[in-house]
Amino acid sequence: DRVQDYETMKLRVLNAGHQIIANPGEILGIETISGCMRHPRVSAFVEKVQQDEIVAHVPAVPDMTPAAYVERILQRFANSQIVDTTRRVAFDGSSRHTGFIHPILRDALKAGTPVQGLALSQALWARMCEGTREDGSEIAPNDPAWPDLSEAARAARADPLAWLAQRQIYGDLADAEAFSSAFARWLGLLWAEGCDATLARYTG
């Protein structure tokens, strides 16, 4: 009788967490999820977004609080015996972001809770879809909608809101000032200062 709550916890912590961690990992050329967790800024980023912005929108279930589940999932992500590639986790972001992260964003905006880290996760996705890593290497197409995503990502380098103009992905989220302004700021910083410095700005 609590199956929906268990499902929500899994989707919003594990599945959303995968997207939050994989995109900066791709930008930085980190090959595995456990490798992402060894990067101090990436691991601090995913933990802060989860604890500060996501757990408020995750129901507790018997014998497990949302915060405790976050800690369990972060331990799983960090387990080097689980060889999960960043590329596999980042695959099909157009379905995974809309399915796992955007519902949290909608709930947070409705409740008036923080969205800075969630907005940064979307800026990182946009930066990744531009198709190059910070070392100059190519990110190979990794989404059924890759041509459209890459075109929007390149346009967003000069005009961040060009990314949010993808209504088939963002719908009315693009009209939420608290989200769109944060997204534009973060994407600008990613291009101006790089991924590591931008993550440091968020995590402190």
C-alpha positions as CSV (number, residue, x, y, z in Angstrom):
1,D,0.0,0.0,0.0
2,R,3.1,2.3,0.0
3,V,4.4,1.3,-3.4
4,Q,4.0,4.8,-4.9
5,D,6.1,6.3,-2.1
6,Y,8.8,3.7,-2.5
7,E,8.8,4.4,-6.3
8,T,9.0,8.2,-5.8
9,M,11.9,7.8,-3.4
10,K,13.8,5.6,-5.9
11,L,13.1,7.8,-8.9
12,R,13.9,11.1,-7.1
13,V,17.0,10.0,-5.3
14,L,18.7,7.2,-7.3
15,N,17.5,8.0,-10.9
16,A,17.6,11.8,-10.6
17,G,20.9,11.5,-8.7
18,H,22.3,9.6,-11.7
19,Q,21.5,12.4,-14.0
20,I,22.9,15.0,-11.6
21,I,26.2,13.3,-11.3
22,A,26.7,12.0,-14.9
23,N,26.5,15.3,-16.8
24,P,29.4,17.0,-15.0
25,G,31.3,13.7,-15.2
26,E,31.0,13.7,-19.0
27,I,32.1,17.3,-19.2
28,L,35.1,16.6,-17.1
29,G,35.9,13.3,-18.9
30,I,35.4,11.0,-15.8
31,E,34.6,7.5,-17.1
32,T,32.6,5.9,-14.2
33,I,30.1,7.0,-11.6
34,S,32.4,5.9,-8.8
35,G,35.1,8.1,-10.4
36,C,32.7,11.0,-10.3
37,M,32.2,10.4,-6.6
38,R,36.0,10.6,-6.1
39,H,35.9,14.1,-7.6
40,P,35.4,16.4,-4.6
41,R,33.3,19.0,-6.4
42,V,31.1,16.5,-8.2
43,S,30.4,14.5,-5.1
44,A,29.8,17.6,-3.0
45,F,27.4,18.8,-5.7
46,V,25.2,15.7,-5.9
47,E,25.1,15.4,-2.1
48,K,24.1,19.1,-1.6
49,V,21.4,19.0,-4.3
50,Q,19.9,15.9,-2.8
51,Q,20.0,17.0,0.8
52,D,19.1,20.7,0.3
53,E,16.6,20.5,-2.6
54,I,15.3,17.0,-3.2
55,V,14.7,15.3,0.1
56,A,11.9,17.8,0.9
57,H,10.0,16.4,-2.0
58,V,10.5,12.7,-1.2
59,P,8.1,10.8,1.1
60,A,9.5,8.8,4.0
61,V,8.7,5.1,4.0
62,P,8.8,2.6,6.8
63,D,12.3,2.3,8.4
64,M,13.8,4.7,5.8
65,T,13.9,8.5,5.8
66,P,14.7,10.3,2.6
67,A,18.0,11.7,4.0
68,A,19.1,8.2,5.0
69,Y,18.2,6.9,1.6
70,V,20.4,9.6,0.0
71,E,23.3,8.5,2.1
72,R,22.8,4.9,1.1
73,I,22.6,5.8,-2.6
74,L,25.7,8.0,-2.4
75,Q,27.6,5.0,-0.9
76,R,26.4,2.9,-3.8
77,F,27.5,5.5,-6.3
78,A,30.9,5.6,-4.7
79,N,31.4,1.8,-4.8
80,S,34.1,1.1,-7.2
81,Q,33.1,-2.5,-7.5
82,I,29.9,-1.4,-9.3
83,V,31.4,-0.4,-12.7
84,D,28.7,1.9,-14.1
85,T,29.9,4.2,-16.9
86,T,29.2,7.9,-17.0
87,R,28.2,7.6,-20.6
88,R,25.6,4.8,-19.9
89,V,24.1,6.8,-17.1
90,A,23.9,10.0,-19.2
91,F,22.3,8.3,-22.1
92,D,18.8,9.5,-23.2
93,G,18.8,12.6,-21.0
94,S,15.8,14.0,-22.9
95,S,13.7,11.2,-21.3
96,R,15.5,10.9,-18.0
97,H,15.7,14.6,-17.1
98,T,12.0,15.1,-17.9
99,G,11.1,11.9,-16.1
100,F,13.2,12.2,-13.0
101,I,14.3,15.8,-12.4
102,H,11.6,18.0,-13.8
103,P,8.9,16.7,-11.5
104,I,11.0,17.6,-8.6
105,L,11.6,21.1,-10.1
106,R,7.8,21.6,-10.5
107,D,7.2,20.6,-6.9
108,A,10.0,22.8,-5.6
109,L,8.8,25.8,-7.6
110,K,5.2,25.3,-6.3
111,A,6.4,25.0,-2.7
112,G,8.8,27.9,-3.0
113,T,11.8,25.7,-1.9
114,P,15.4,26.2,-3.3
115,V,16.0,25.3,-6.9
116,Q,19.6,26.6,-7.5
117,G,21.2,23.1,-7.6
118,L,18.4,21.7,-9.7
119,A,18.8,24.6,-12.1
120,L,22.6,23.9,-12.2
121,S,21.8,20.3,-13.1
122,Q,20.0,21.5,-16.2
123,A,22.8,23.9,-17.1
124,L,25.2,21.0,-16.9
125,W,23.0,18.9,-19.1
126,A,22.9,21.8,-21.7
127,R,26.7,22.2,-21.5
128,M,27.2,18.5,-22.0
129,C,24.9,18.5,-25.0
130,E,27.1,21.0,-26.7
131,G,29.2,18.0,-27.5
132,T,32.7,18.8,-26.2
133,R,34.4,18.1,-23.0
134,E,36.6,20.7,-21.2
135,D,39.7,18.9,-22.5
136,G,38.5,19.5,-26.1
137,S,37.5,15.9,-26.8
138,E,34.2,15.1,-28.4
139,I,31.1,13.8,-26.6
140,A,29.6,11.3,-29.0
141,P,25.9,11.5,-29.7
142,N,24.2,10.1,-26.6
143,D,20.4,10.7,-27.0
144,P,17.8,10.0,-29.7
145,A,17.2,13.7,-29.9
146,W,20.9,14.6,-30.0
147,P,20.9,16.8,-33.2
148,D,18.2,19.0,-31.7
149,L,19.8,19.1,-28.3
150,S,23.2,20.0,-29.7
151,E,21.7,22.7,-31.8
152,A,19.9,24.2,-28.8
153,A,23.0,23.8,-26.6
154,R,25.2,25.7,-29.1
155,A,22.6,28.5,-29.4
156,A,22.4,28.6,-25.6
157,R,26.1,29.5,-25.3
158,A,25.2,33.0,-26.4
159,D,21.6,33.0,-25.3
160,P,20.9,30.6,-22.4
161,L,17.2,30.8,-22.7
162,A,17.5,29.1,-26.2
163,W,17.9,25.9,-24.3
164,L,14.7,26.4,-22.2
165,A,12.9,27.2,-25.4
166,Q,12.7,23.5,-26.1
167,R,9.0,23.4,-25.1
168,Q,8.8,19.7,-25.7
169,I,11.2,19.2,-22.9
170,Y,10.5,22.1,-20.5
171,G,7.0,23.1,-21.1
172,D,5.9,25.9,-18.7
173,L,9.1,25.4,-16.5
174,A,10.7,27.8,-18.9
175,D,8.3,30.5,-17.7
176,A,9.3,30.2,-14.1
177,E,11.6,33.1,-13.3
178,A,13.1,31.5,-10.2
179,F,14.3,28.6,-12.4
180,S,15.1,30.3,-15.7
181,S,17.2,33.1,-14.2
182,A,19.2,30.6,-12.1
183,F,19.7,28.4,-15.2
184,A,20.9,31.3,-17.3
185,R,23.4,32.4,-14.6
186,W,24.8,28.9,-14.1
187,L,25.2,28.2,-17.8
188,G,27.0,31.5,-18.3
189,L,29.3,30.6,-15.5
190,L,30.0,27.1,-16.9
191,W,31.2,28.6,-20.1
192,A,33.0,31.5,-18.5
193,E,34.7,29.7,-15.6
194,G,34.4,26.0,-16.3
195,C,32.7,23.1,-14.6
196,D,34.9,22.8,-11.5
197,A,34.8,26.5,-10.6
198,T,31.0,26.6,-11.1
199,L,30.4,23.6,-9.0
200,A,32.5,25.2,-6.3
201,R,30.3,28.3,-6.4
202,Y,27.3,26.2,-5.6
203,T,28.8,23.9,-3.0
204,G,30.8,26.6,-1.3
